[in-house]
């Protein structure tokens, strides 16, 4: 019986895990209450050991339409809000100039 209880605890810890936080630039704010954030990261080539940029776009929910193109923002992983939106705006780090 103790092994079953341990299994339940491990399942609960998976549900309450930490949400990922990413930082990137807003490349589009056209849809209502939505922003498109470009997140760049550096990865190392497995053979040549050279670092190069990899980028990916994420759609995030912006409840008050406060972001503009060029803003540096942090987004947090969230429950699915639509087909492509699984991120929520956490904060604006730096406004576009």
C-alpha positions as CSV (number, residue, x, y, z in Angstrom):
1,X,0.0,0.0,0.0
2,X,2.7,2.6,0.7
3,X,3.9,2.4,-2.9
4,X,0.5,3.5,-4.1
5,X,0.5,6.5,-1.9
6,X,3.9,7.5,-3.1
7,X,2.6,7.2,-6.7
8,X,-0.2,9.7,-5.8
9,X,2.2,12.2,-4.4
10,X,4.5,12.1,-7.4
11,X,1.5,12.7,-9.7
12,X,0.5,15.7,-7.6
13,X,4.0,17.2,-7.8
14,X,3.9,16.9,-11.6
15,X,0.7,18.9,-11.7
16,X,2.0,21.7,-9.4
17,X,5.3,22.1,-11.1
18,X,6.9,25.4,-12.0
19,X,5.8,27.2,-15.1
20,X,8.4,28.2,-17.6
21,X,9.2,31.8,-18.1
22,X,10.7,33.1,-21.4
23,X,11.9,36.5,-22.5
24,X,11.7,37.9,-26.0
25,X,10.7,40.8,-28.3
26,X,7.2,41.5,-29.4
27,X,7.1,41.2,-33.2
28,X,3.3,41.6,-33.7
29,X,0.4,43.0,-31.7
30,X,-2.2,42.9,-34.4
31,X,-4.7,40.4,-33.0
32,X,-6.9,41.6,-30.1
33,X,-5.5,40.7,-26.7
34,X,-2.7,38.7,-28.3
35,X,1.0,39.3,-28.9
36,X,3.5,37.4,-30.9
37,X,6.9,37.1,-29.1
38,X,10.1,36.1,-30.8
39,X,12.4,34.2,-28.3
40,X,16.0,33.8,-29.3
41,X,18.4,31.3,-27.6
42,X,21.9,30.1,-28.3
43,X,22.6,26.5,-28.9
44,X,25.9,24.7,-29.4
45,X,26.5,22.6,-32.5
46,X,27.1,19.0,-31.3
47,X,30.1,18.3,-33.6
48,X,31.7,21.7,-34.2
49,X,31.0,23.2,-30.7
50,X,30.1,26.6,-32.3
51,X,27.2,28.5,-30.8
52,X,24.5,29.8,-33.1
53,X,21.1,31.5,-32.7
54,X,17.8,29.6,-32.7
55,X,14.5,31.5,-32.6
56,X,10.9,30.6,-32.1
57,X,7.7,32.6,-32.1
58,X,5.1,32.2,-29.3
59,X,1.6,33.6,-29.2
60,X,0.8,35.1,-25.7
61,X,-2.3,36.6,-24.1
62,X,-2.1,40.3,-23.4
63,X,-5.3,41.1,-21.5
64,X,-5.1,44.9,-21.6
65,X,-3.5,45.3,-25.0
66,X,-0.6,47.2,-23.4
67,X,2.3,45.8,-25.5
68,X,3.7,47.4,-28.6
69,X,6.0,46.0,-31.3
70,X,9.6,46.1,-30.2
71,X,8.9,45.8,-26.4
72,X,11.0,43.3,-24.4
73,X,8.6,41.1,-22.4
74,X,8.5,38.1,-20.2
75,X,5.8,35.5,-20.8
76,X,4.8,32.6,-18.5
77,X,3.5,29.2,-19.5
78,X,-0.3,29.0,-19.0
79,X,-3.3,26.7,-19.7
80,X,-4.4,26.6,-23.4
81,X,-6.4,29.7,-24.2
82,X,-6.9,28.9,-27.9
83,X,-5.4,26.7,-30.5
84,X,-2.0,28.4,-30.6
85,X,-2.0,30.4,-27.3
86,X,-0.5,28.7,-24.3
87,X,1.4,31.7,-22.8
88,X,0.4,34.7,-20.8
89,X,2.1,38.1,-20.5
90,X,3.9,38.3,-17.2
91,X,5.6,41.7,-17.4
92,X,7.1,44.3,-19.8
93,X,10.8,44.5,-19.1
94,X,11.6,47.3,-21.5
95,X,9.5,49.6,-23.7
96,X,10.3,50.1,-27.4
97,X,12.1,53.3,-28.2
